[in-house]
Amino acid sequence: EVQLVESGGGLVQAGGSLRLSCVVSGGTFDDYAVGWFRQAPGKERERVSCISGDGGGTLYEDSVKGRFAISRDNTKNTVYLQMTSLKPEDTDVYYCNAGGLDGYWGQGTQVTVSS
């Protein structure tokens, strides 16, 4: 069974940085494109960024372009989301996903950006 575990969330002031990590176990890691999503209470989950299995392709939601960077280390079965210049509107629970929307999800990590 594929499992995803996120870490790295926390409380940060506006303009600060955080790095989220997602460790994937139980599958062939580099077979999976991995995405980061976020969701606020009462809102739909939205995709923030994703990266292809070999790390050669990345996508970003418009509001995070130039501020967030996704990467992966296939030797560690880990995907990272480096978040800089954080804004209060980035406050959400961030989820890691592998295998698409019908695939596998982590439990989420809270990111809170204070103004």
Rosetta silent file (secondary structure, phi, psi, omega in degrees, C-alpha in Angstrom):
SEQUENCE: EVQLVESGGGLVQAGGSLRLSCVVSGGTFDDYAVGWFRQAPGKERERVSCISGDGGGTLYEDSVKGRFAISRDNTKNTVYLQMTSLKPEDTDVYYCNAGGLDGYWGQGTQVTVSS
SCORE:     score description
SCORE:     0.000 S_00000001
   1 L     0.000  134.647  179.258    0.000    0.000    0.000 S_00000001
   2 L   -81.159  131.973  177.764    1.300    3.429   -0.915 S_00000001
   3 E  -127.906  144.011  178.748    1.549    5.851    1.997 S_00000001
   4 E  -125.214  134.460  179.255    2.420    9.526    2.010 S_00000001
   5 E  -129.636  117.937  178.508    3.556   11.477    5.050 S_00000001
   6 E   -92.931  154.609  173.545    3.893   15.255    4.969 S_00000001
   7 E  -155.827  168.136  174.540    5.923   17.373    7.338 S_00000001
   8 L   105.865   -5.920  178.273    7.357   20.863    7.589 S_00000001
   9 L   -70.665  173.080  178.786    4.270   22.956    8.154 S_00000001
  10 E   164.311 -166.562  179.781    4.046   25.559   10.866 S_00000001
  11 E  -104.800  129.688 -178.920    3.471   29.184   11.753 S_00000001
  12 E  -143.534  151.851  176.537    5.482   31.830    9.933 S_00000001
  13 E   -78.576  155.122  175.826    5.252   35.561    9.453 S_00000001
  14 L   -54.220  136.993 -176.347    4.381   37.050    6.092 S_00000001
  15 L    92.450  -10.730 -178.575    7.460   37.166    3.900 S_00000001
  16 L   -83.321 -173.731 -175.443    8.932   34.105    5.558 S_00000001
  17 L  -133.849  152.847  171.686    9.727   30.658    4.205 S_00000001
  18 E  -144.837  152.851  172.100    8.891   27.045    4.885 S_00000001
  19 E  -122.524  119.403  176.101    9.898   23.791    3.265 S_00000001
  20 E   -91.808  146.328  176.601    7.366   20.991    3.139 S_00000001
  21 E  -125.008  147.350  176.091    8.427   17.376    2.699 S_00000001
  22 E  -134.334  113.236  177.684    6.429   14.394    1.504 S_00000001
  23 E   -98.006  127.768 -177.637    7.855   10.929    2.022 S_00000001
  24 E  -110.285  130.501  178.645    6.289    8.221   -0.123 S_00000001
  25 E  -131.978  159.092  172.992    6.499    4.541    0.803 S_00000001
  26 L    90.305    2.746  178.434    5.044    1.297   -0.456 S_00000001
  27 L  -144.328 -176.066  174.880    5.363    1.851   -4.185 S_00000001
  28 L   -88.356  102.744 -166.390    7.842    2.511   -6.943 S_00000001
  29 H   -56.159  -46.292 -173.441    8.454    6.139   -6.203 S_00000001
  30 H   -78.064    3.485  170.151    9.676    7.334   -9.561 S_00000001
  31 H   -77.954  -18.555 -170.186    6.604    5.843  -11.260 S_00000001
  32 L  -105.099  130.818  158.974    4.491    8.568   -9.685 S_00000001
  33 L   -72.299  143.872 -177.888    3.970   12.169  -10.511 S_00000001
  34 E  -125.228  137.185 -179.497    3.512   13.886   -7.159 S_00000001
  35 E  -125.011  154.874  170.035    1.489   16.972   -6.434 S_00000001
  36 E  -109.194  132.278  178.169    0.980   19.400   -3.614 S_00000001
  37 E  -123.862  163.231  173.890   -2.559   20.588   -2.969 S_00000001
  38 E  -141.576  154.755 -176.648   -4.019   22.912   -0.375 S_00000001
  39 E  -151.261  131.090  173.047   -7.417   23.340    1.168 S_00000001
  40 L  -101.009  156.679  179.188   -9.004   25.814    3.523 S_00000001
  41 L   -55.267  130.521  177.583  -12.126   24.975    5.559 S_00000001
  42 L    80.570    2.079 -179.353  -15.220   25.162    3.390 S_00000001
  43 L  -118.373  161.231  178.064  -13.251   25.485    0.182 S_00000001
  44 L   -74.119  151.132  175.728  -12.317   23.082   -2.563 S_00000001
  45 L   -72.342  133.492 -179.956   -8.908   21.503   -2.584 S_00000001
  46 E  -121.239  146.445  177.738   -6.698   23.196   -5.171 S_00000001
  47 E   -78.699  133.084  178.479   -3.519   22.040   -6.800 S_00000001
  48 E   -96.690  -45.939 -175.817   -0.493   24.155   -5.932 S_00000001
  49 E  -163.968  158.270  173.081    2.237   22.381   -7.838 S_00000001
  50 E  -149.956  161.793 -176.653    3.198   19.019   -9.249 S_00000001
  51 E  -140.431  140.887 -179.389    6.287   17.266  -10.510 S_00000001
  52 L   -71.830  168.162 -176.353    6.758   14.375  -12.912 S_00000001
  53 L   -59.252  -36.439 -179.542    8.210   11.051  -11.891 S_00000001
  54 L   -92.712    1.308  178.934   11.667   11.847  -13.200 S_00000001
  55 L    79.729    0.584 -175.084   11.548   15.416  -11.914 S_00000001
  56 L   -80.691  -16.633 -178.587   11.894   16.844  -15.404 S_00000001
  57 L  -125.824  135.252  179.321    8.484   18.470  -15.545 S_00000001
  58 E  -135.818  153.052  175.169    6.867   20.840  -13.080 S_00000001
  59 E  -135.089  148.568  178.452    3.663   22.867  -12.918 S_00000001
  60 E  -135.787  142.445  170.133    2.633   25.716  -10.641 S_00000001
  61 L   -68.273  145.526 -171.120   -0.615   27.430   -9.845 S_00000001
  62 H   -55.263  -38.661 -173.644   -0.420   31.065  -10.948 S_00000001
  63 H   -70.657  -13.051 -178.933   -0.532   32.559   -7.470 S_00000001
  64 H  -111.722   -4.205 -179.890    2.600   30.704   -6.347 S_00000001
  65 L   -59.189  133.962 -178.895    4.762   31.040   -9.451 S_00000001
  66 L    84.889  -11.229  179.421    8.084   32.599   -8.594 S_00000001
  67 L  -113.813  -34.618 -178.103    7.558   31.969   -4.867 S_00000001
  68 E  -109.073  148.515  176.023    7.263   28.190   -4.551 S_00000001
  69 E  -137.882  127.008  178.655    9.584   25.544   -5.940 S_00000001
  70 E  -101.193  144.052  177.691    8.857   21.830   -6.119 S_00000001
  71 E  -152.544  168.484  177.974   11.598   19.224   -6.291 S_00000001
  72 E  -145.328  149.960  174.790   12.106   15.557   -5.617 S_00000001
  73 E  -121.223  101.993 -175.879   14.868   13.271   -4.472 S_00000001
  74 L   -72.113  -12.853  174.541   14.200    9.823   -5.859 S_00000001
  75 L   -79.481  -18.419 -179.350   16.953    8.338   -3.695 S_00000001
  76 L  -114.634    4.788 -178.118   14.994    9.396   -0.609 S_00000001
  77 L    52.215   41.591 -173.234   11.460    8.846   -1.948 S_00000001
  78 E  -131.901  138.964  172.345   10.763   12.441   -1.021 S_00000001
  79 E  -115.648  139.495 -178.347    9.160   15.428   -2.700 S_00000001
  80 E  -116.393  151.272  169.671    9.752   18.928   -1.388 S_00000001
  81 E  -129.667  104.536  176.763    7.870   22.183   -1.675 S_00000001
  82 E   -85.418  119.925 -176.394   10.047   25.175   -0.905 S_00000001
  83 E  -115.243  122.961  178.971    7.781   28.109   -0.128 S_00000001
  84 L  -124.502  168.295 -179.705    9.183   31.644    0.032 S_00000001
  85 L    47.378   46.780 -175.315    7.680   35.127    0.292 S_00000001
  86 L   -64.843  146.042 -178.886    4.728   33.590    2.069 S_00000001
  87 L  -120.796  156.091  177.320    1.480   35.537    2.269 S_00000001
  88 H   -55.143  -32.526 -179.923   -1.449   35.240    4.678 S_00000001
  89 H   -72.493   -6.181  173.031   -3.545   33.885    1.810 S_00000001
  90 H   -82.395   -5.560  178.656   -1.180   30.898    1.626 S_00000001
  91 L   -62.855  121.641 -176.518   -2.611   29.745    4.959 S_00000001
  92 E  -172.816  172.695  163.995   -4.119   26.303    4.387 S_00000001
  93 E   -91.441  128.429 -177.613   -3.687   22.623    5.051 S_00000001
  94 E  -103.380  131.672 -177.136   -1.239   21.303    2.465 S_00000001
  95 E  -120.059  145.455  174.725   -1.619   17.778    1.135 S_00000001
  96 E  -101.478  141.714 -177.603    0.687   15.582   -0.866 S_00000001
  97 E  -136.112  140.619  173.420   -0.770   13.384   -3.622 S_00000001
  98 E  -131.464  137.312  175.945    0.591   10.585   -5.766 S_00000001
  99 L    85.278   17.690  176.615   -1.148    8.898   -8.638 S_00000001
 100 L    87.381  177.937 -173.557   -3.715   11.566   -9.391 S_00000001
 101 L   -61.577  -28.641  177.966   -6.919   12.656   -7.688 S_00000001
 102 L   -94.036   12.548 -177.077   -8.081    9.054   -7.331 S_00000001
 103 L   -93.535 -127.836 -170.531   -4.669    8.016   -6.066 S_00000001
 104 E  -114.606  143.835 -177.197   -2.994    8.377   -2.720 S_00000001
 105 E  -129.753  147.385  170.722   -3.085   11.239   -0.227 S_00000001
 106 L   -84.689 -176.981 -175.875   -1.191   12.198    2.868 S_00000001
 107 L   -86.546  -13.422  178.248   -2.793   13.405    6.074 S_00000001
 108 L    96.861  152.327  175.353   -1.921   17.052    5.487 S_00000001
 109 E  -136.544  134.127 -174.831    0.245   19.600    7.228 S_00000001
 110 E   -81.117  131.510  172.184   -0.972   22.980    8.433 S_00000001
 111 E  -118.198  124.072  179.255    0.684   26.127    7.122 S_00000001
 112 E  -125.282  124.005 -178.917   -0.259   29.359    8.844 S_00000001
 113 E  -114.438  117.897 -178.877    1.081   32.714    7.670 S_00000001
 114 E   -92.154  148.754 -178.623    0.520   35.645    9.988 S_00000001
 115 L   -90.132    0.000    0.000    0.326   39.219    8.758 S_00000001
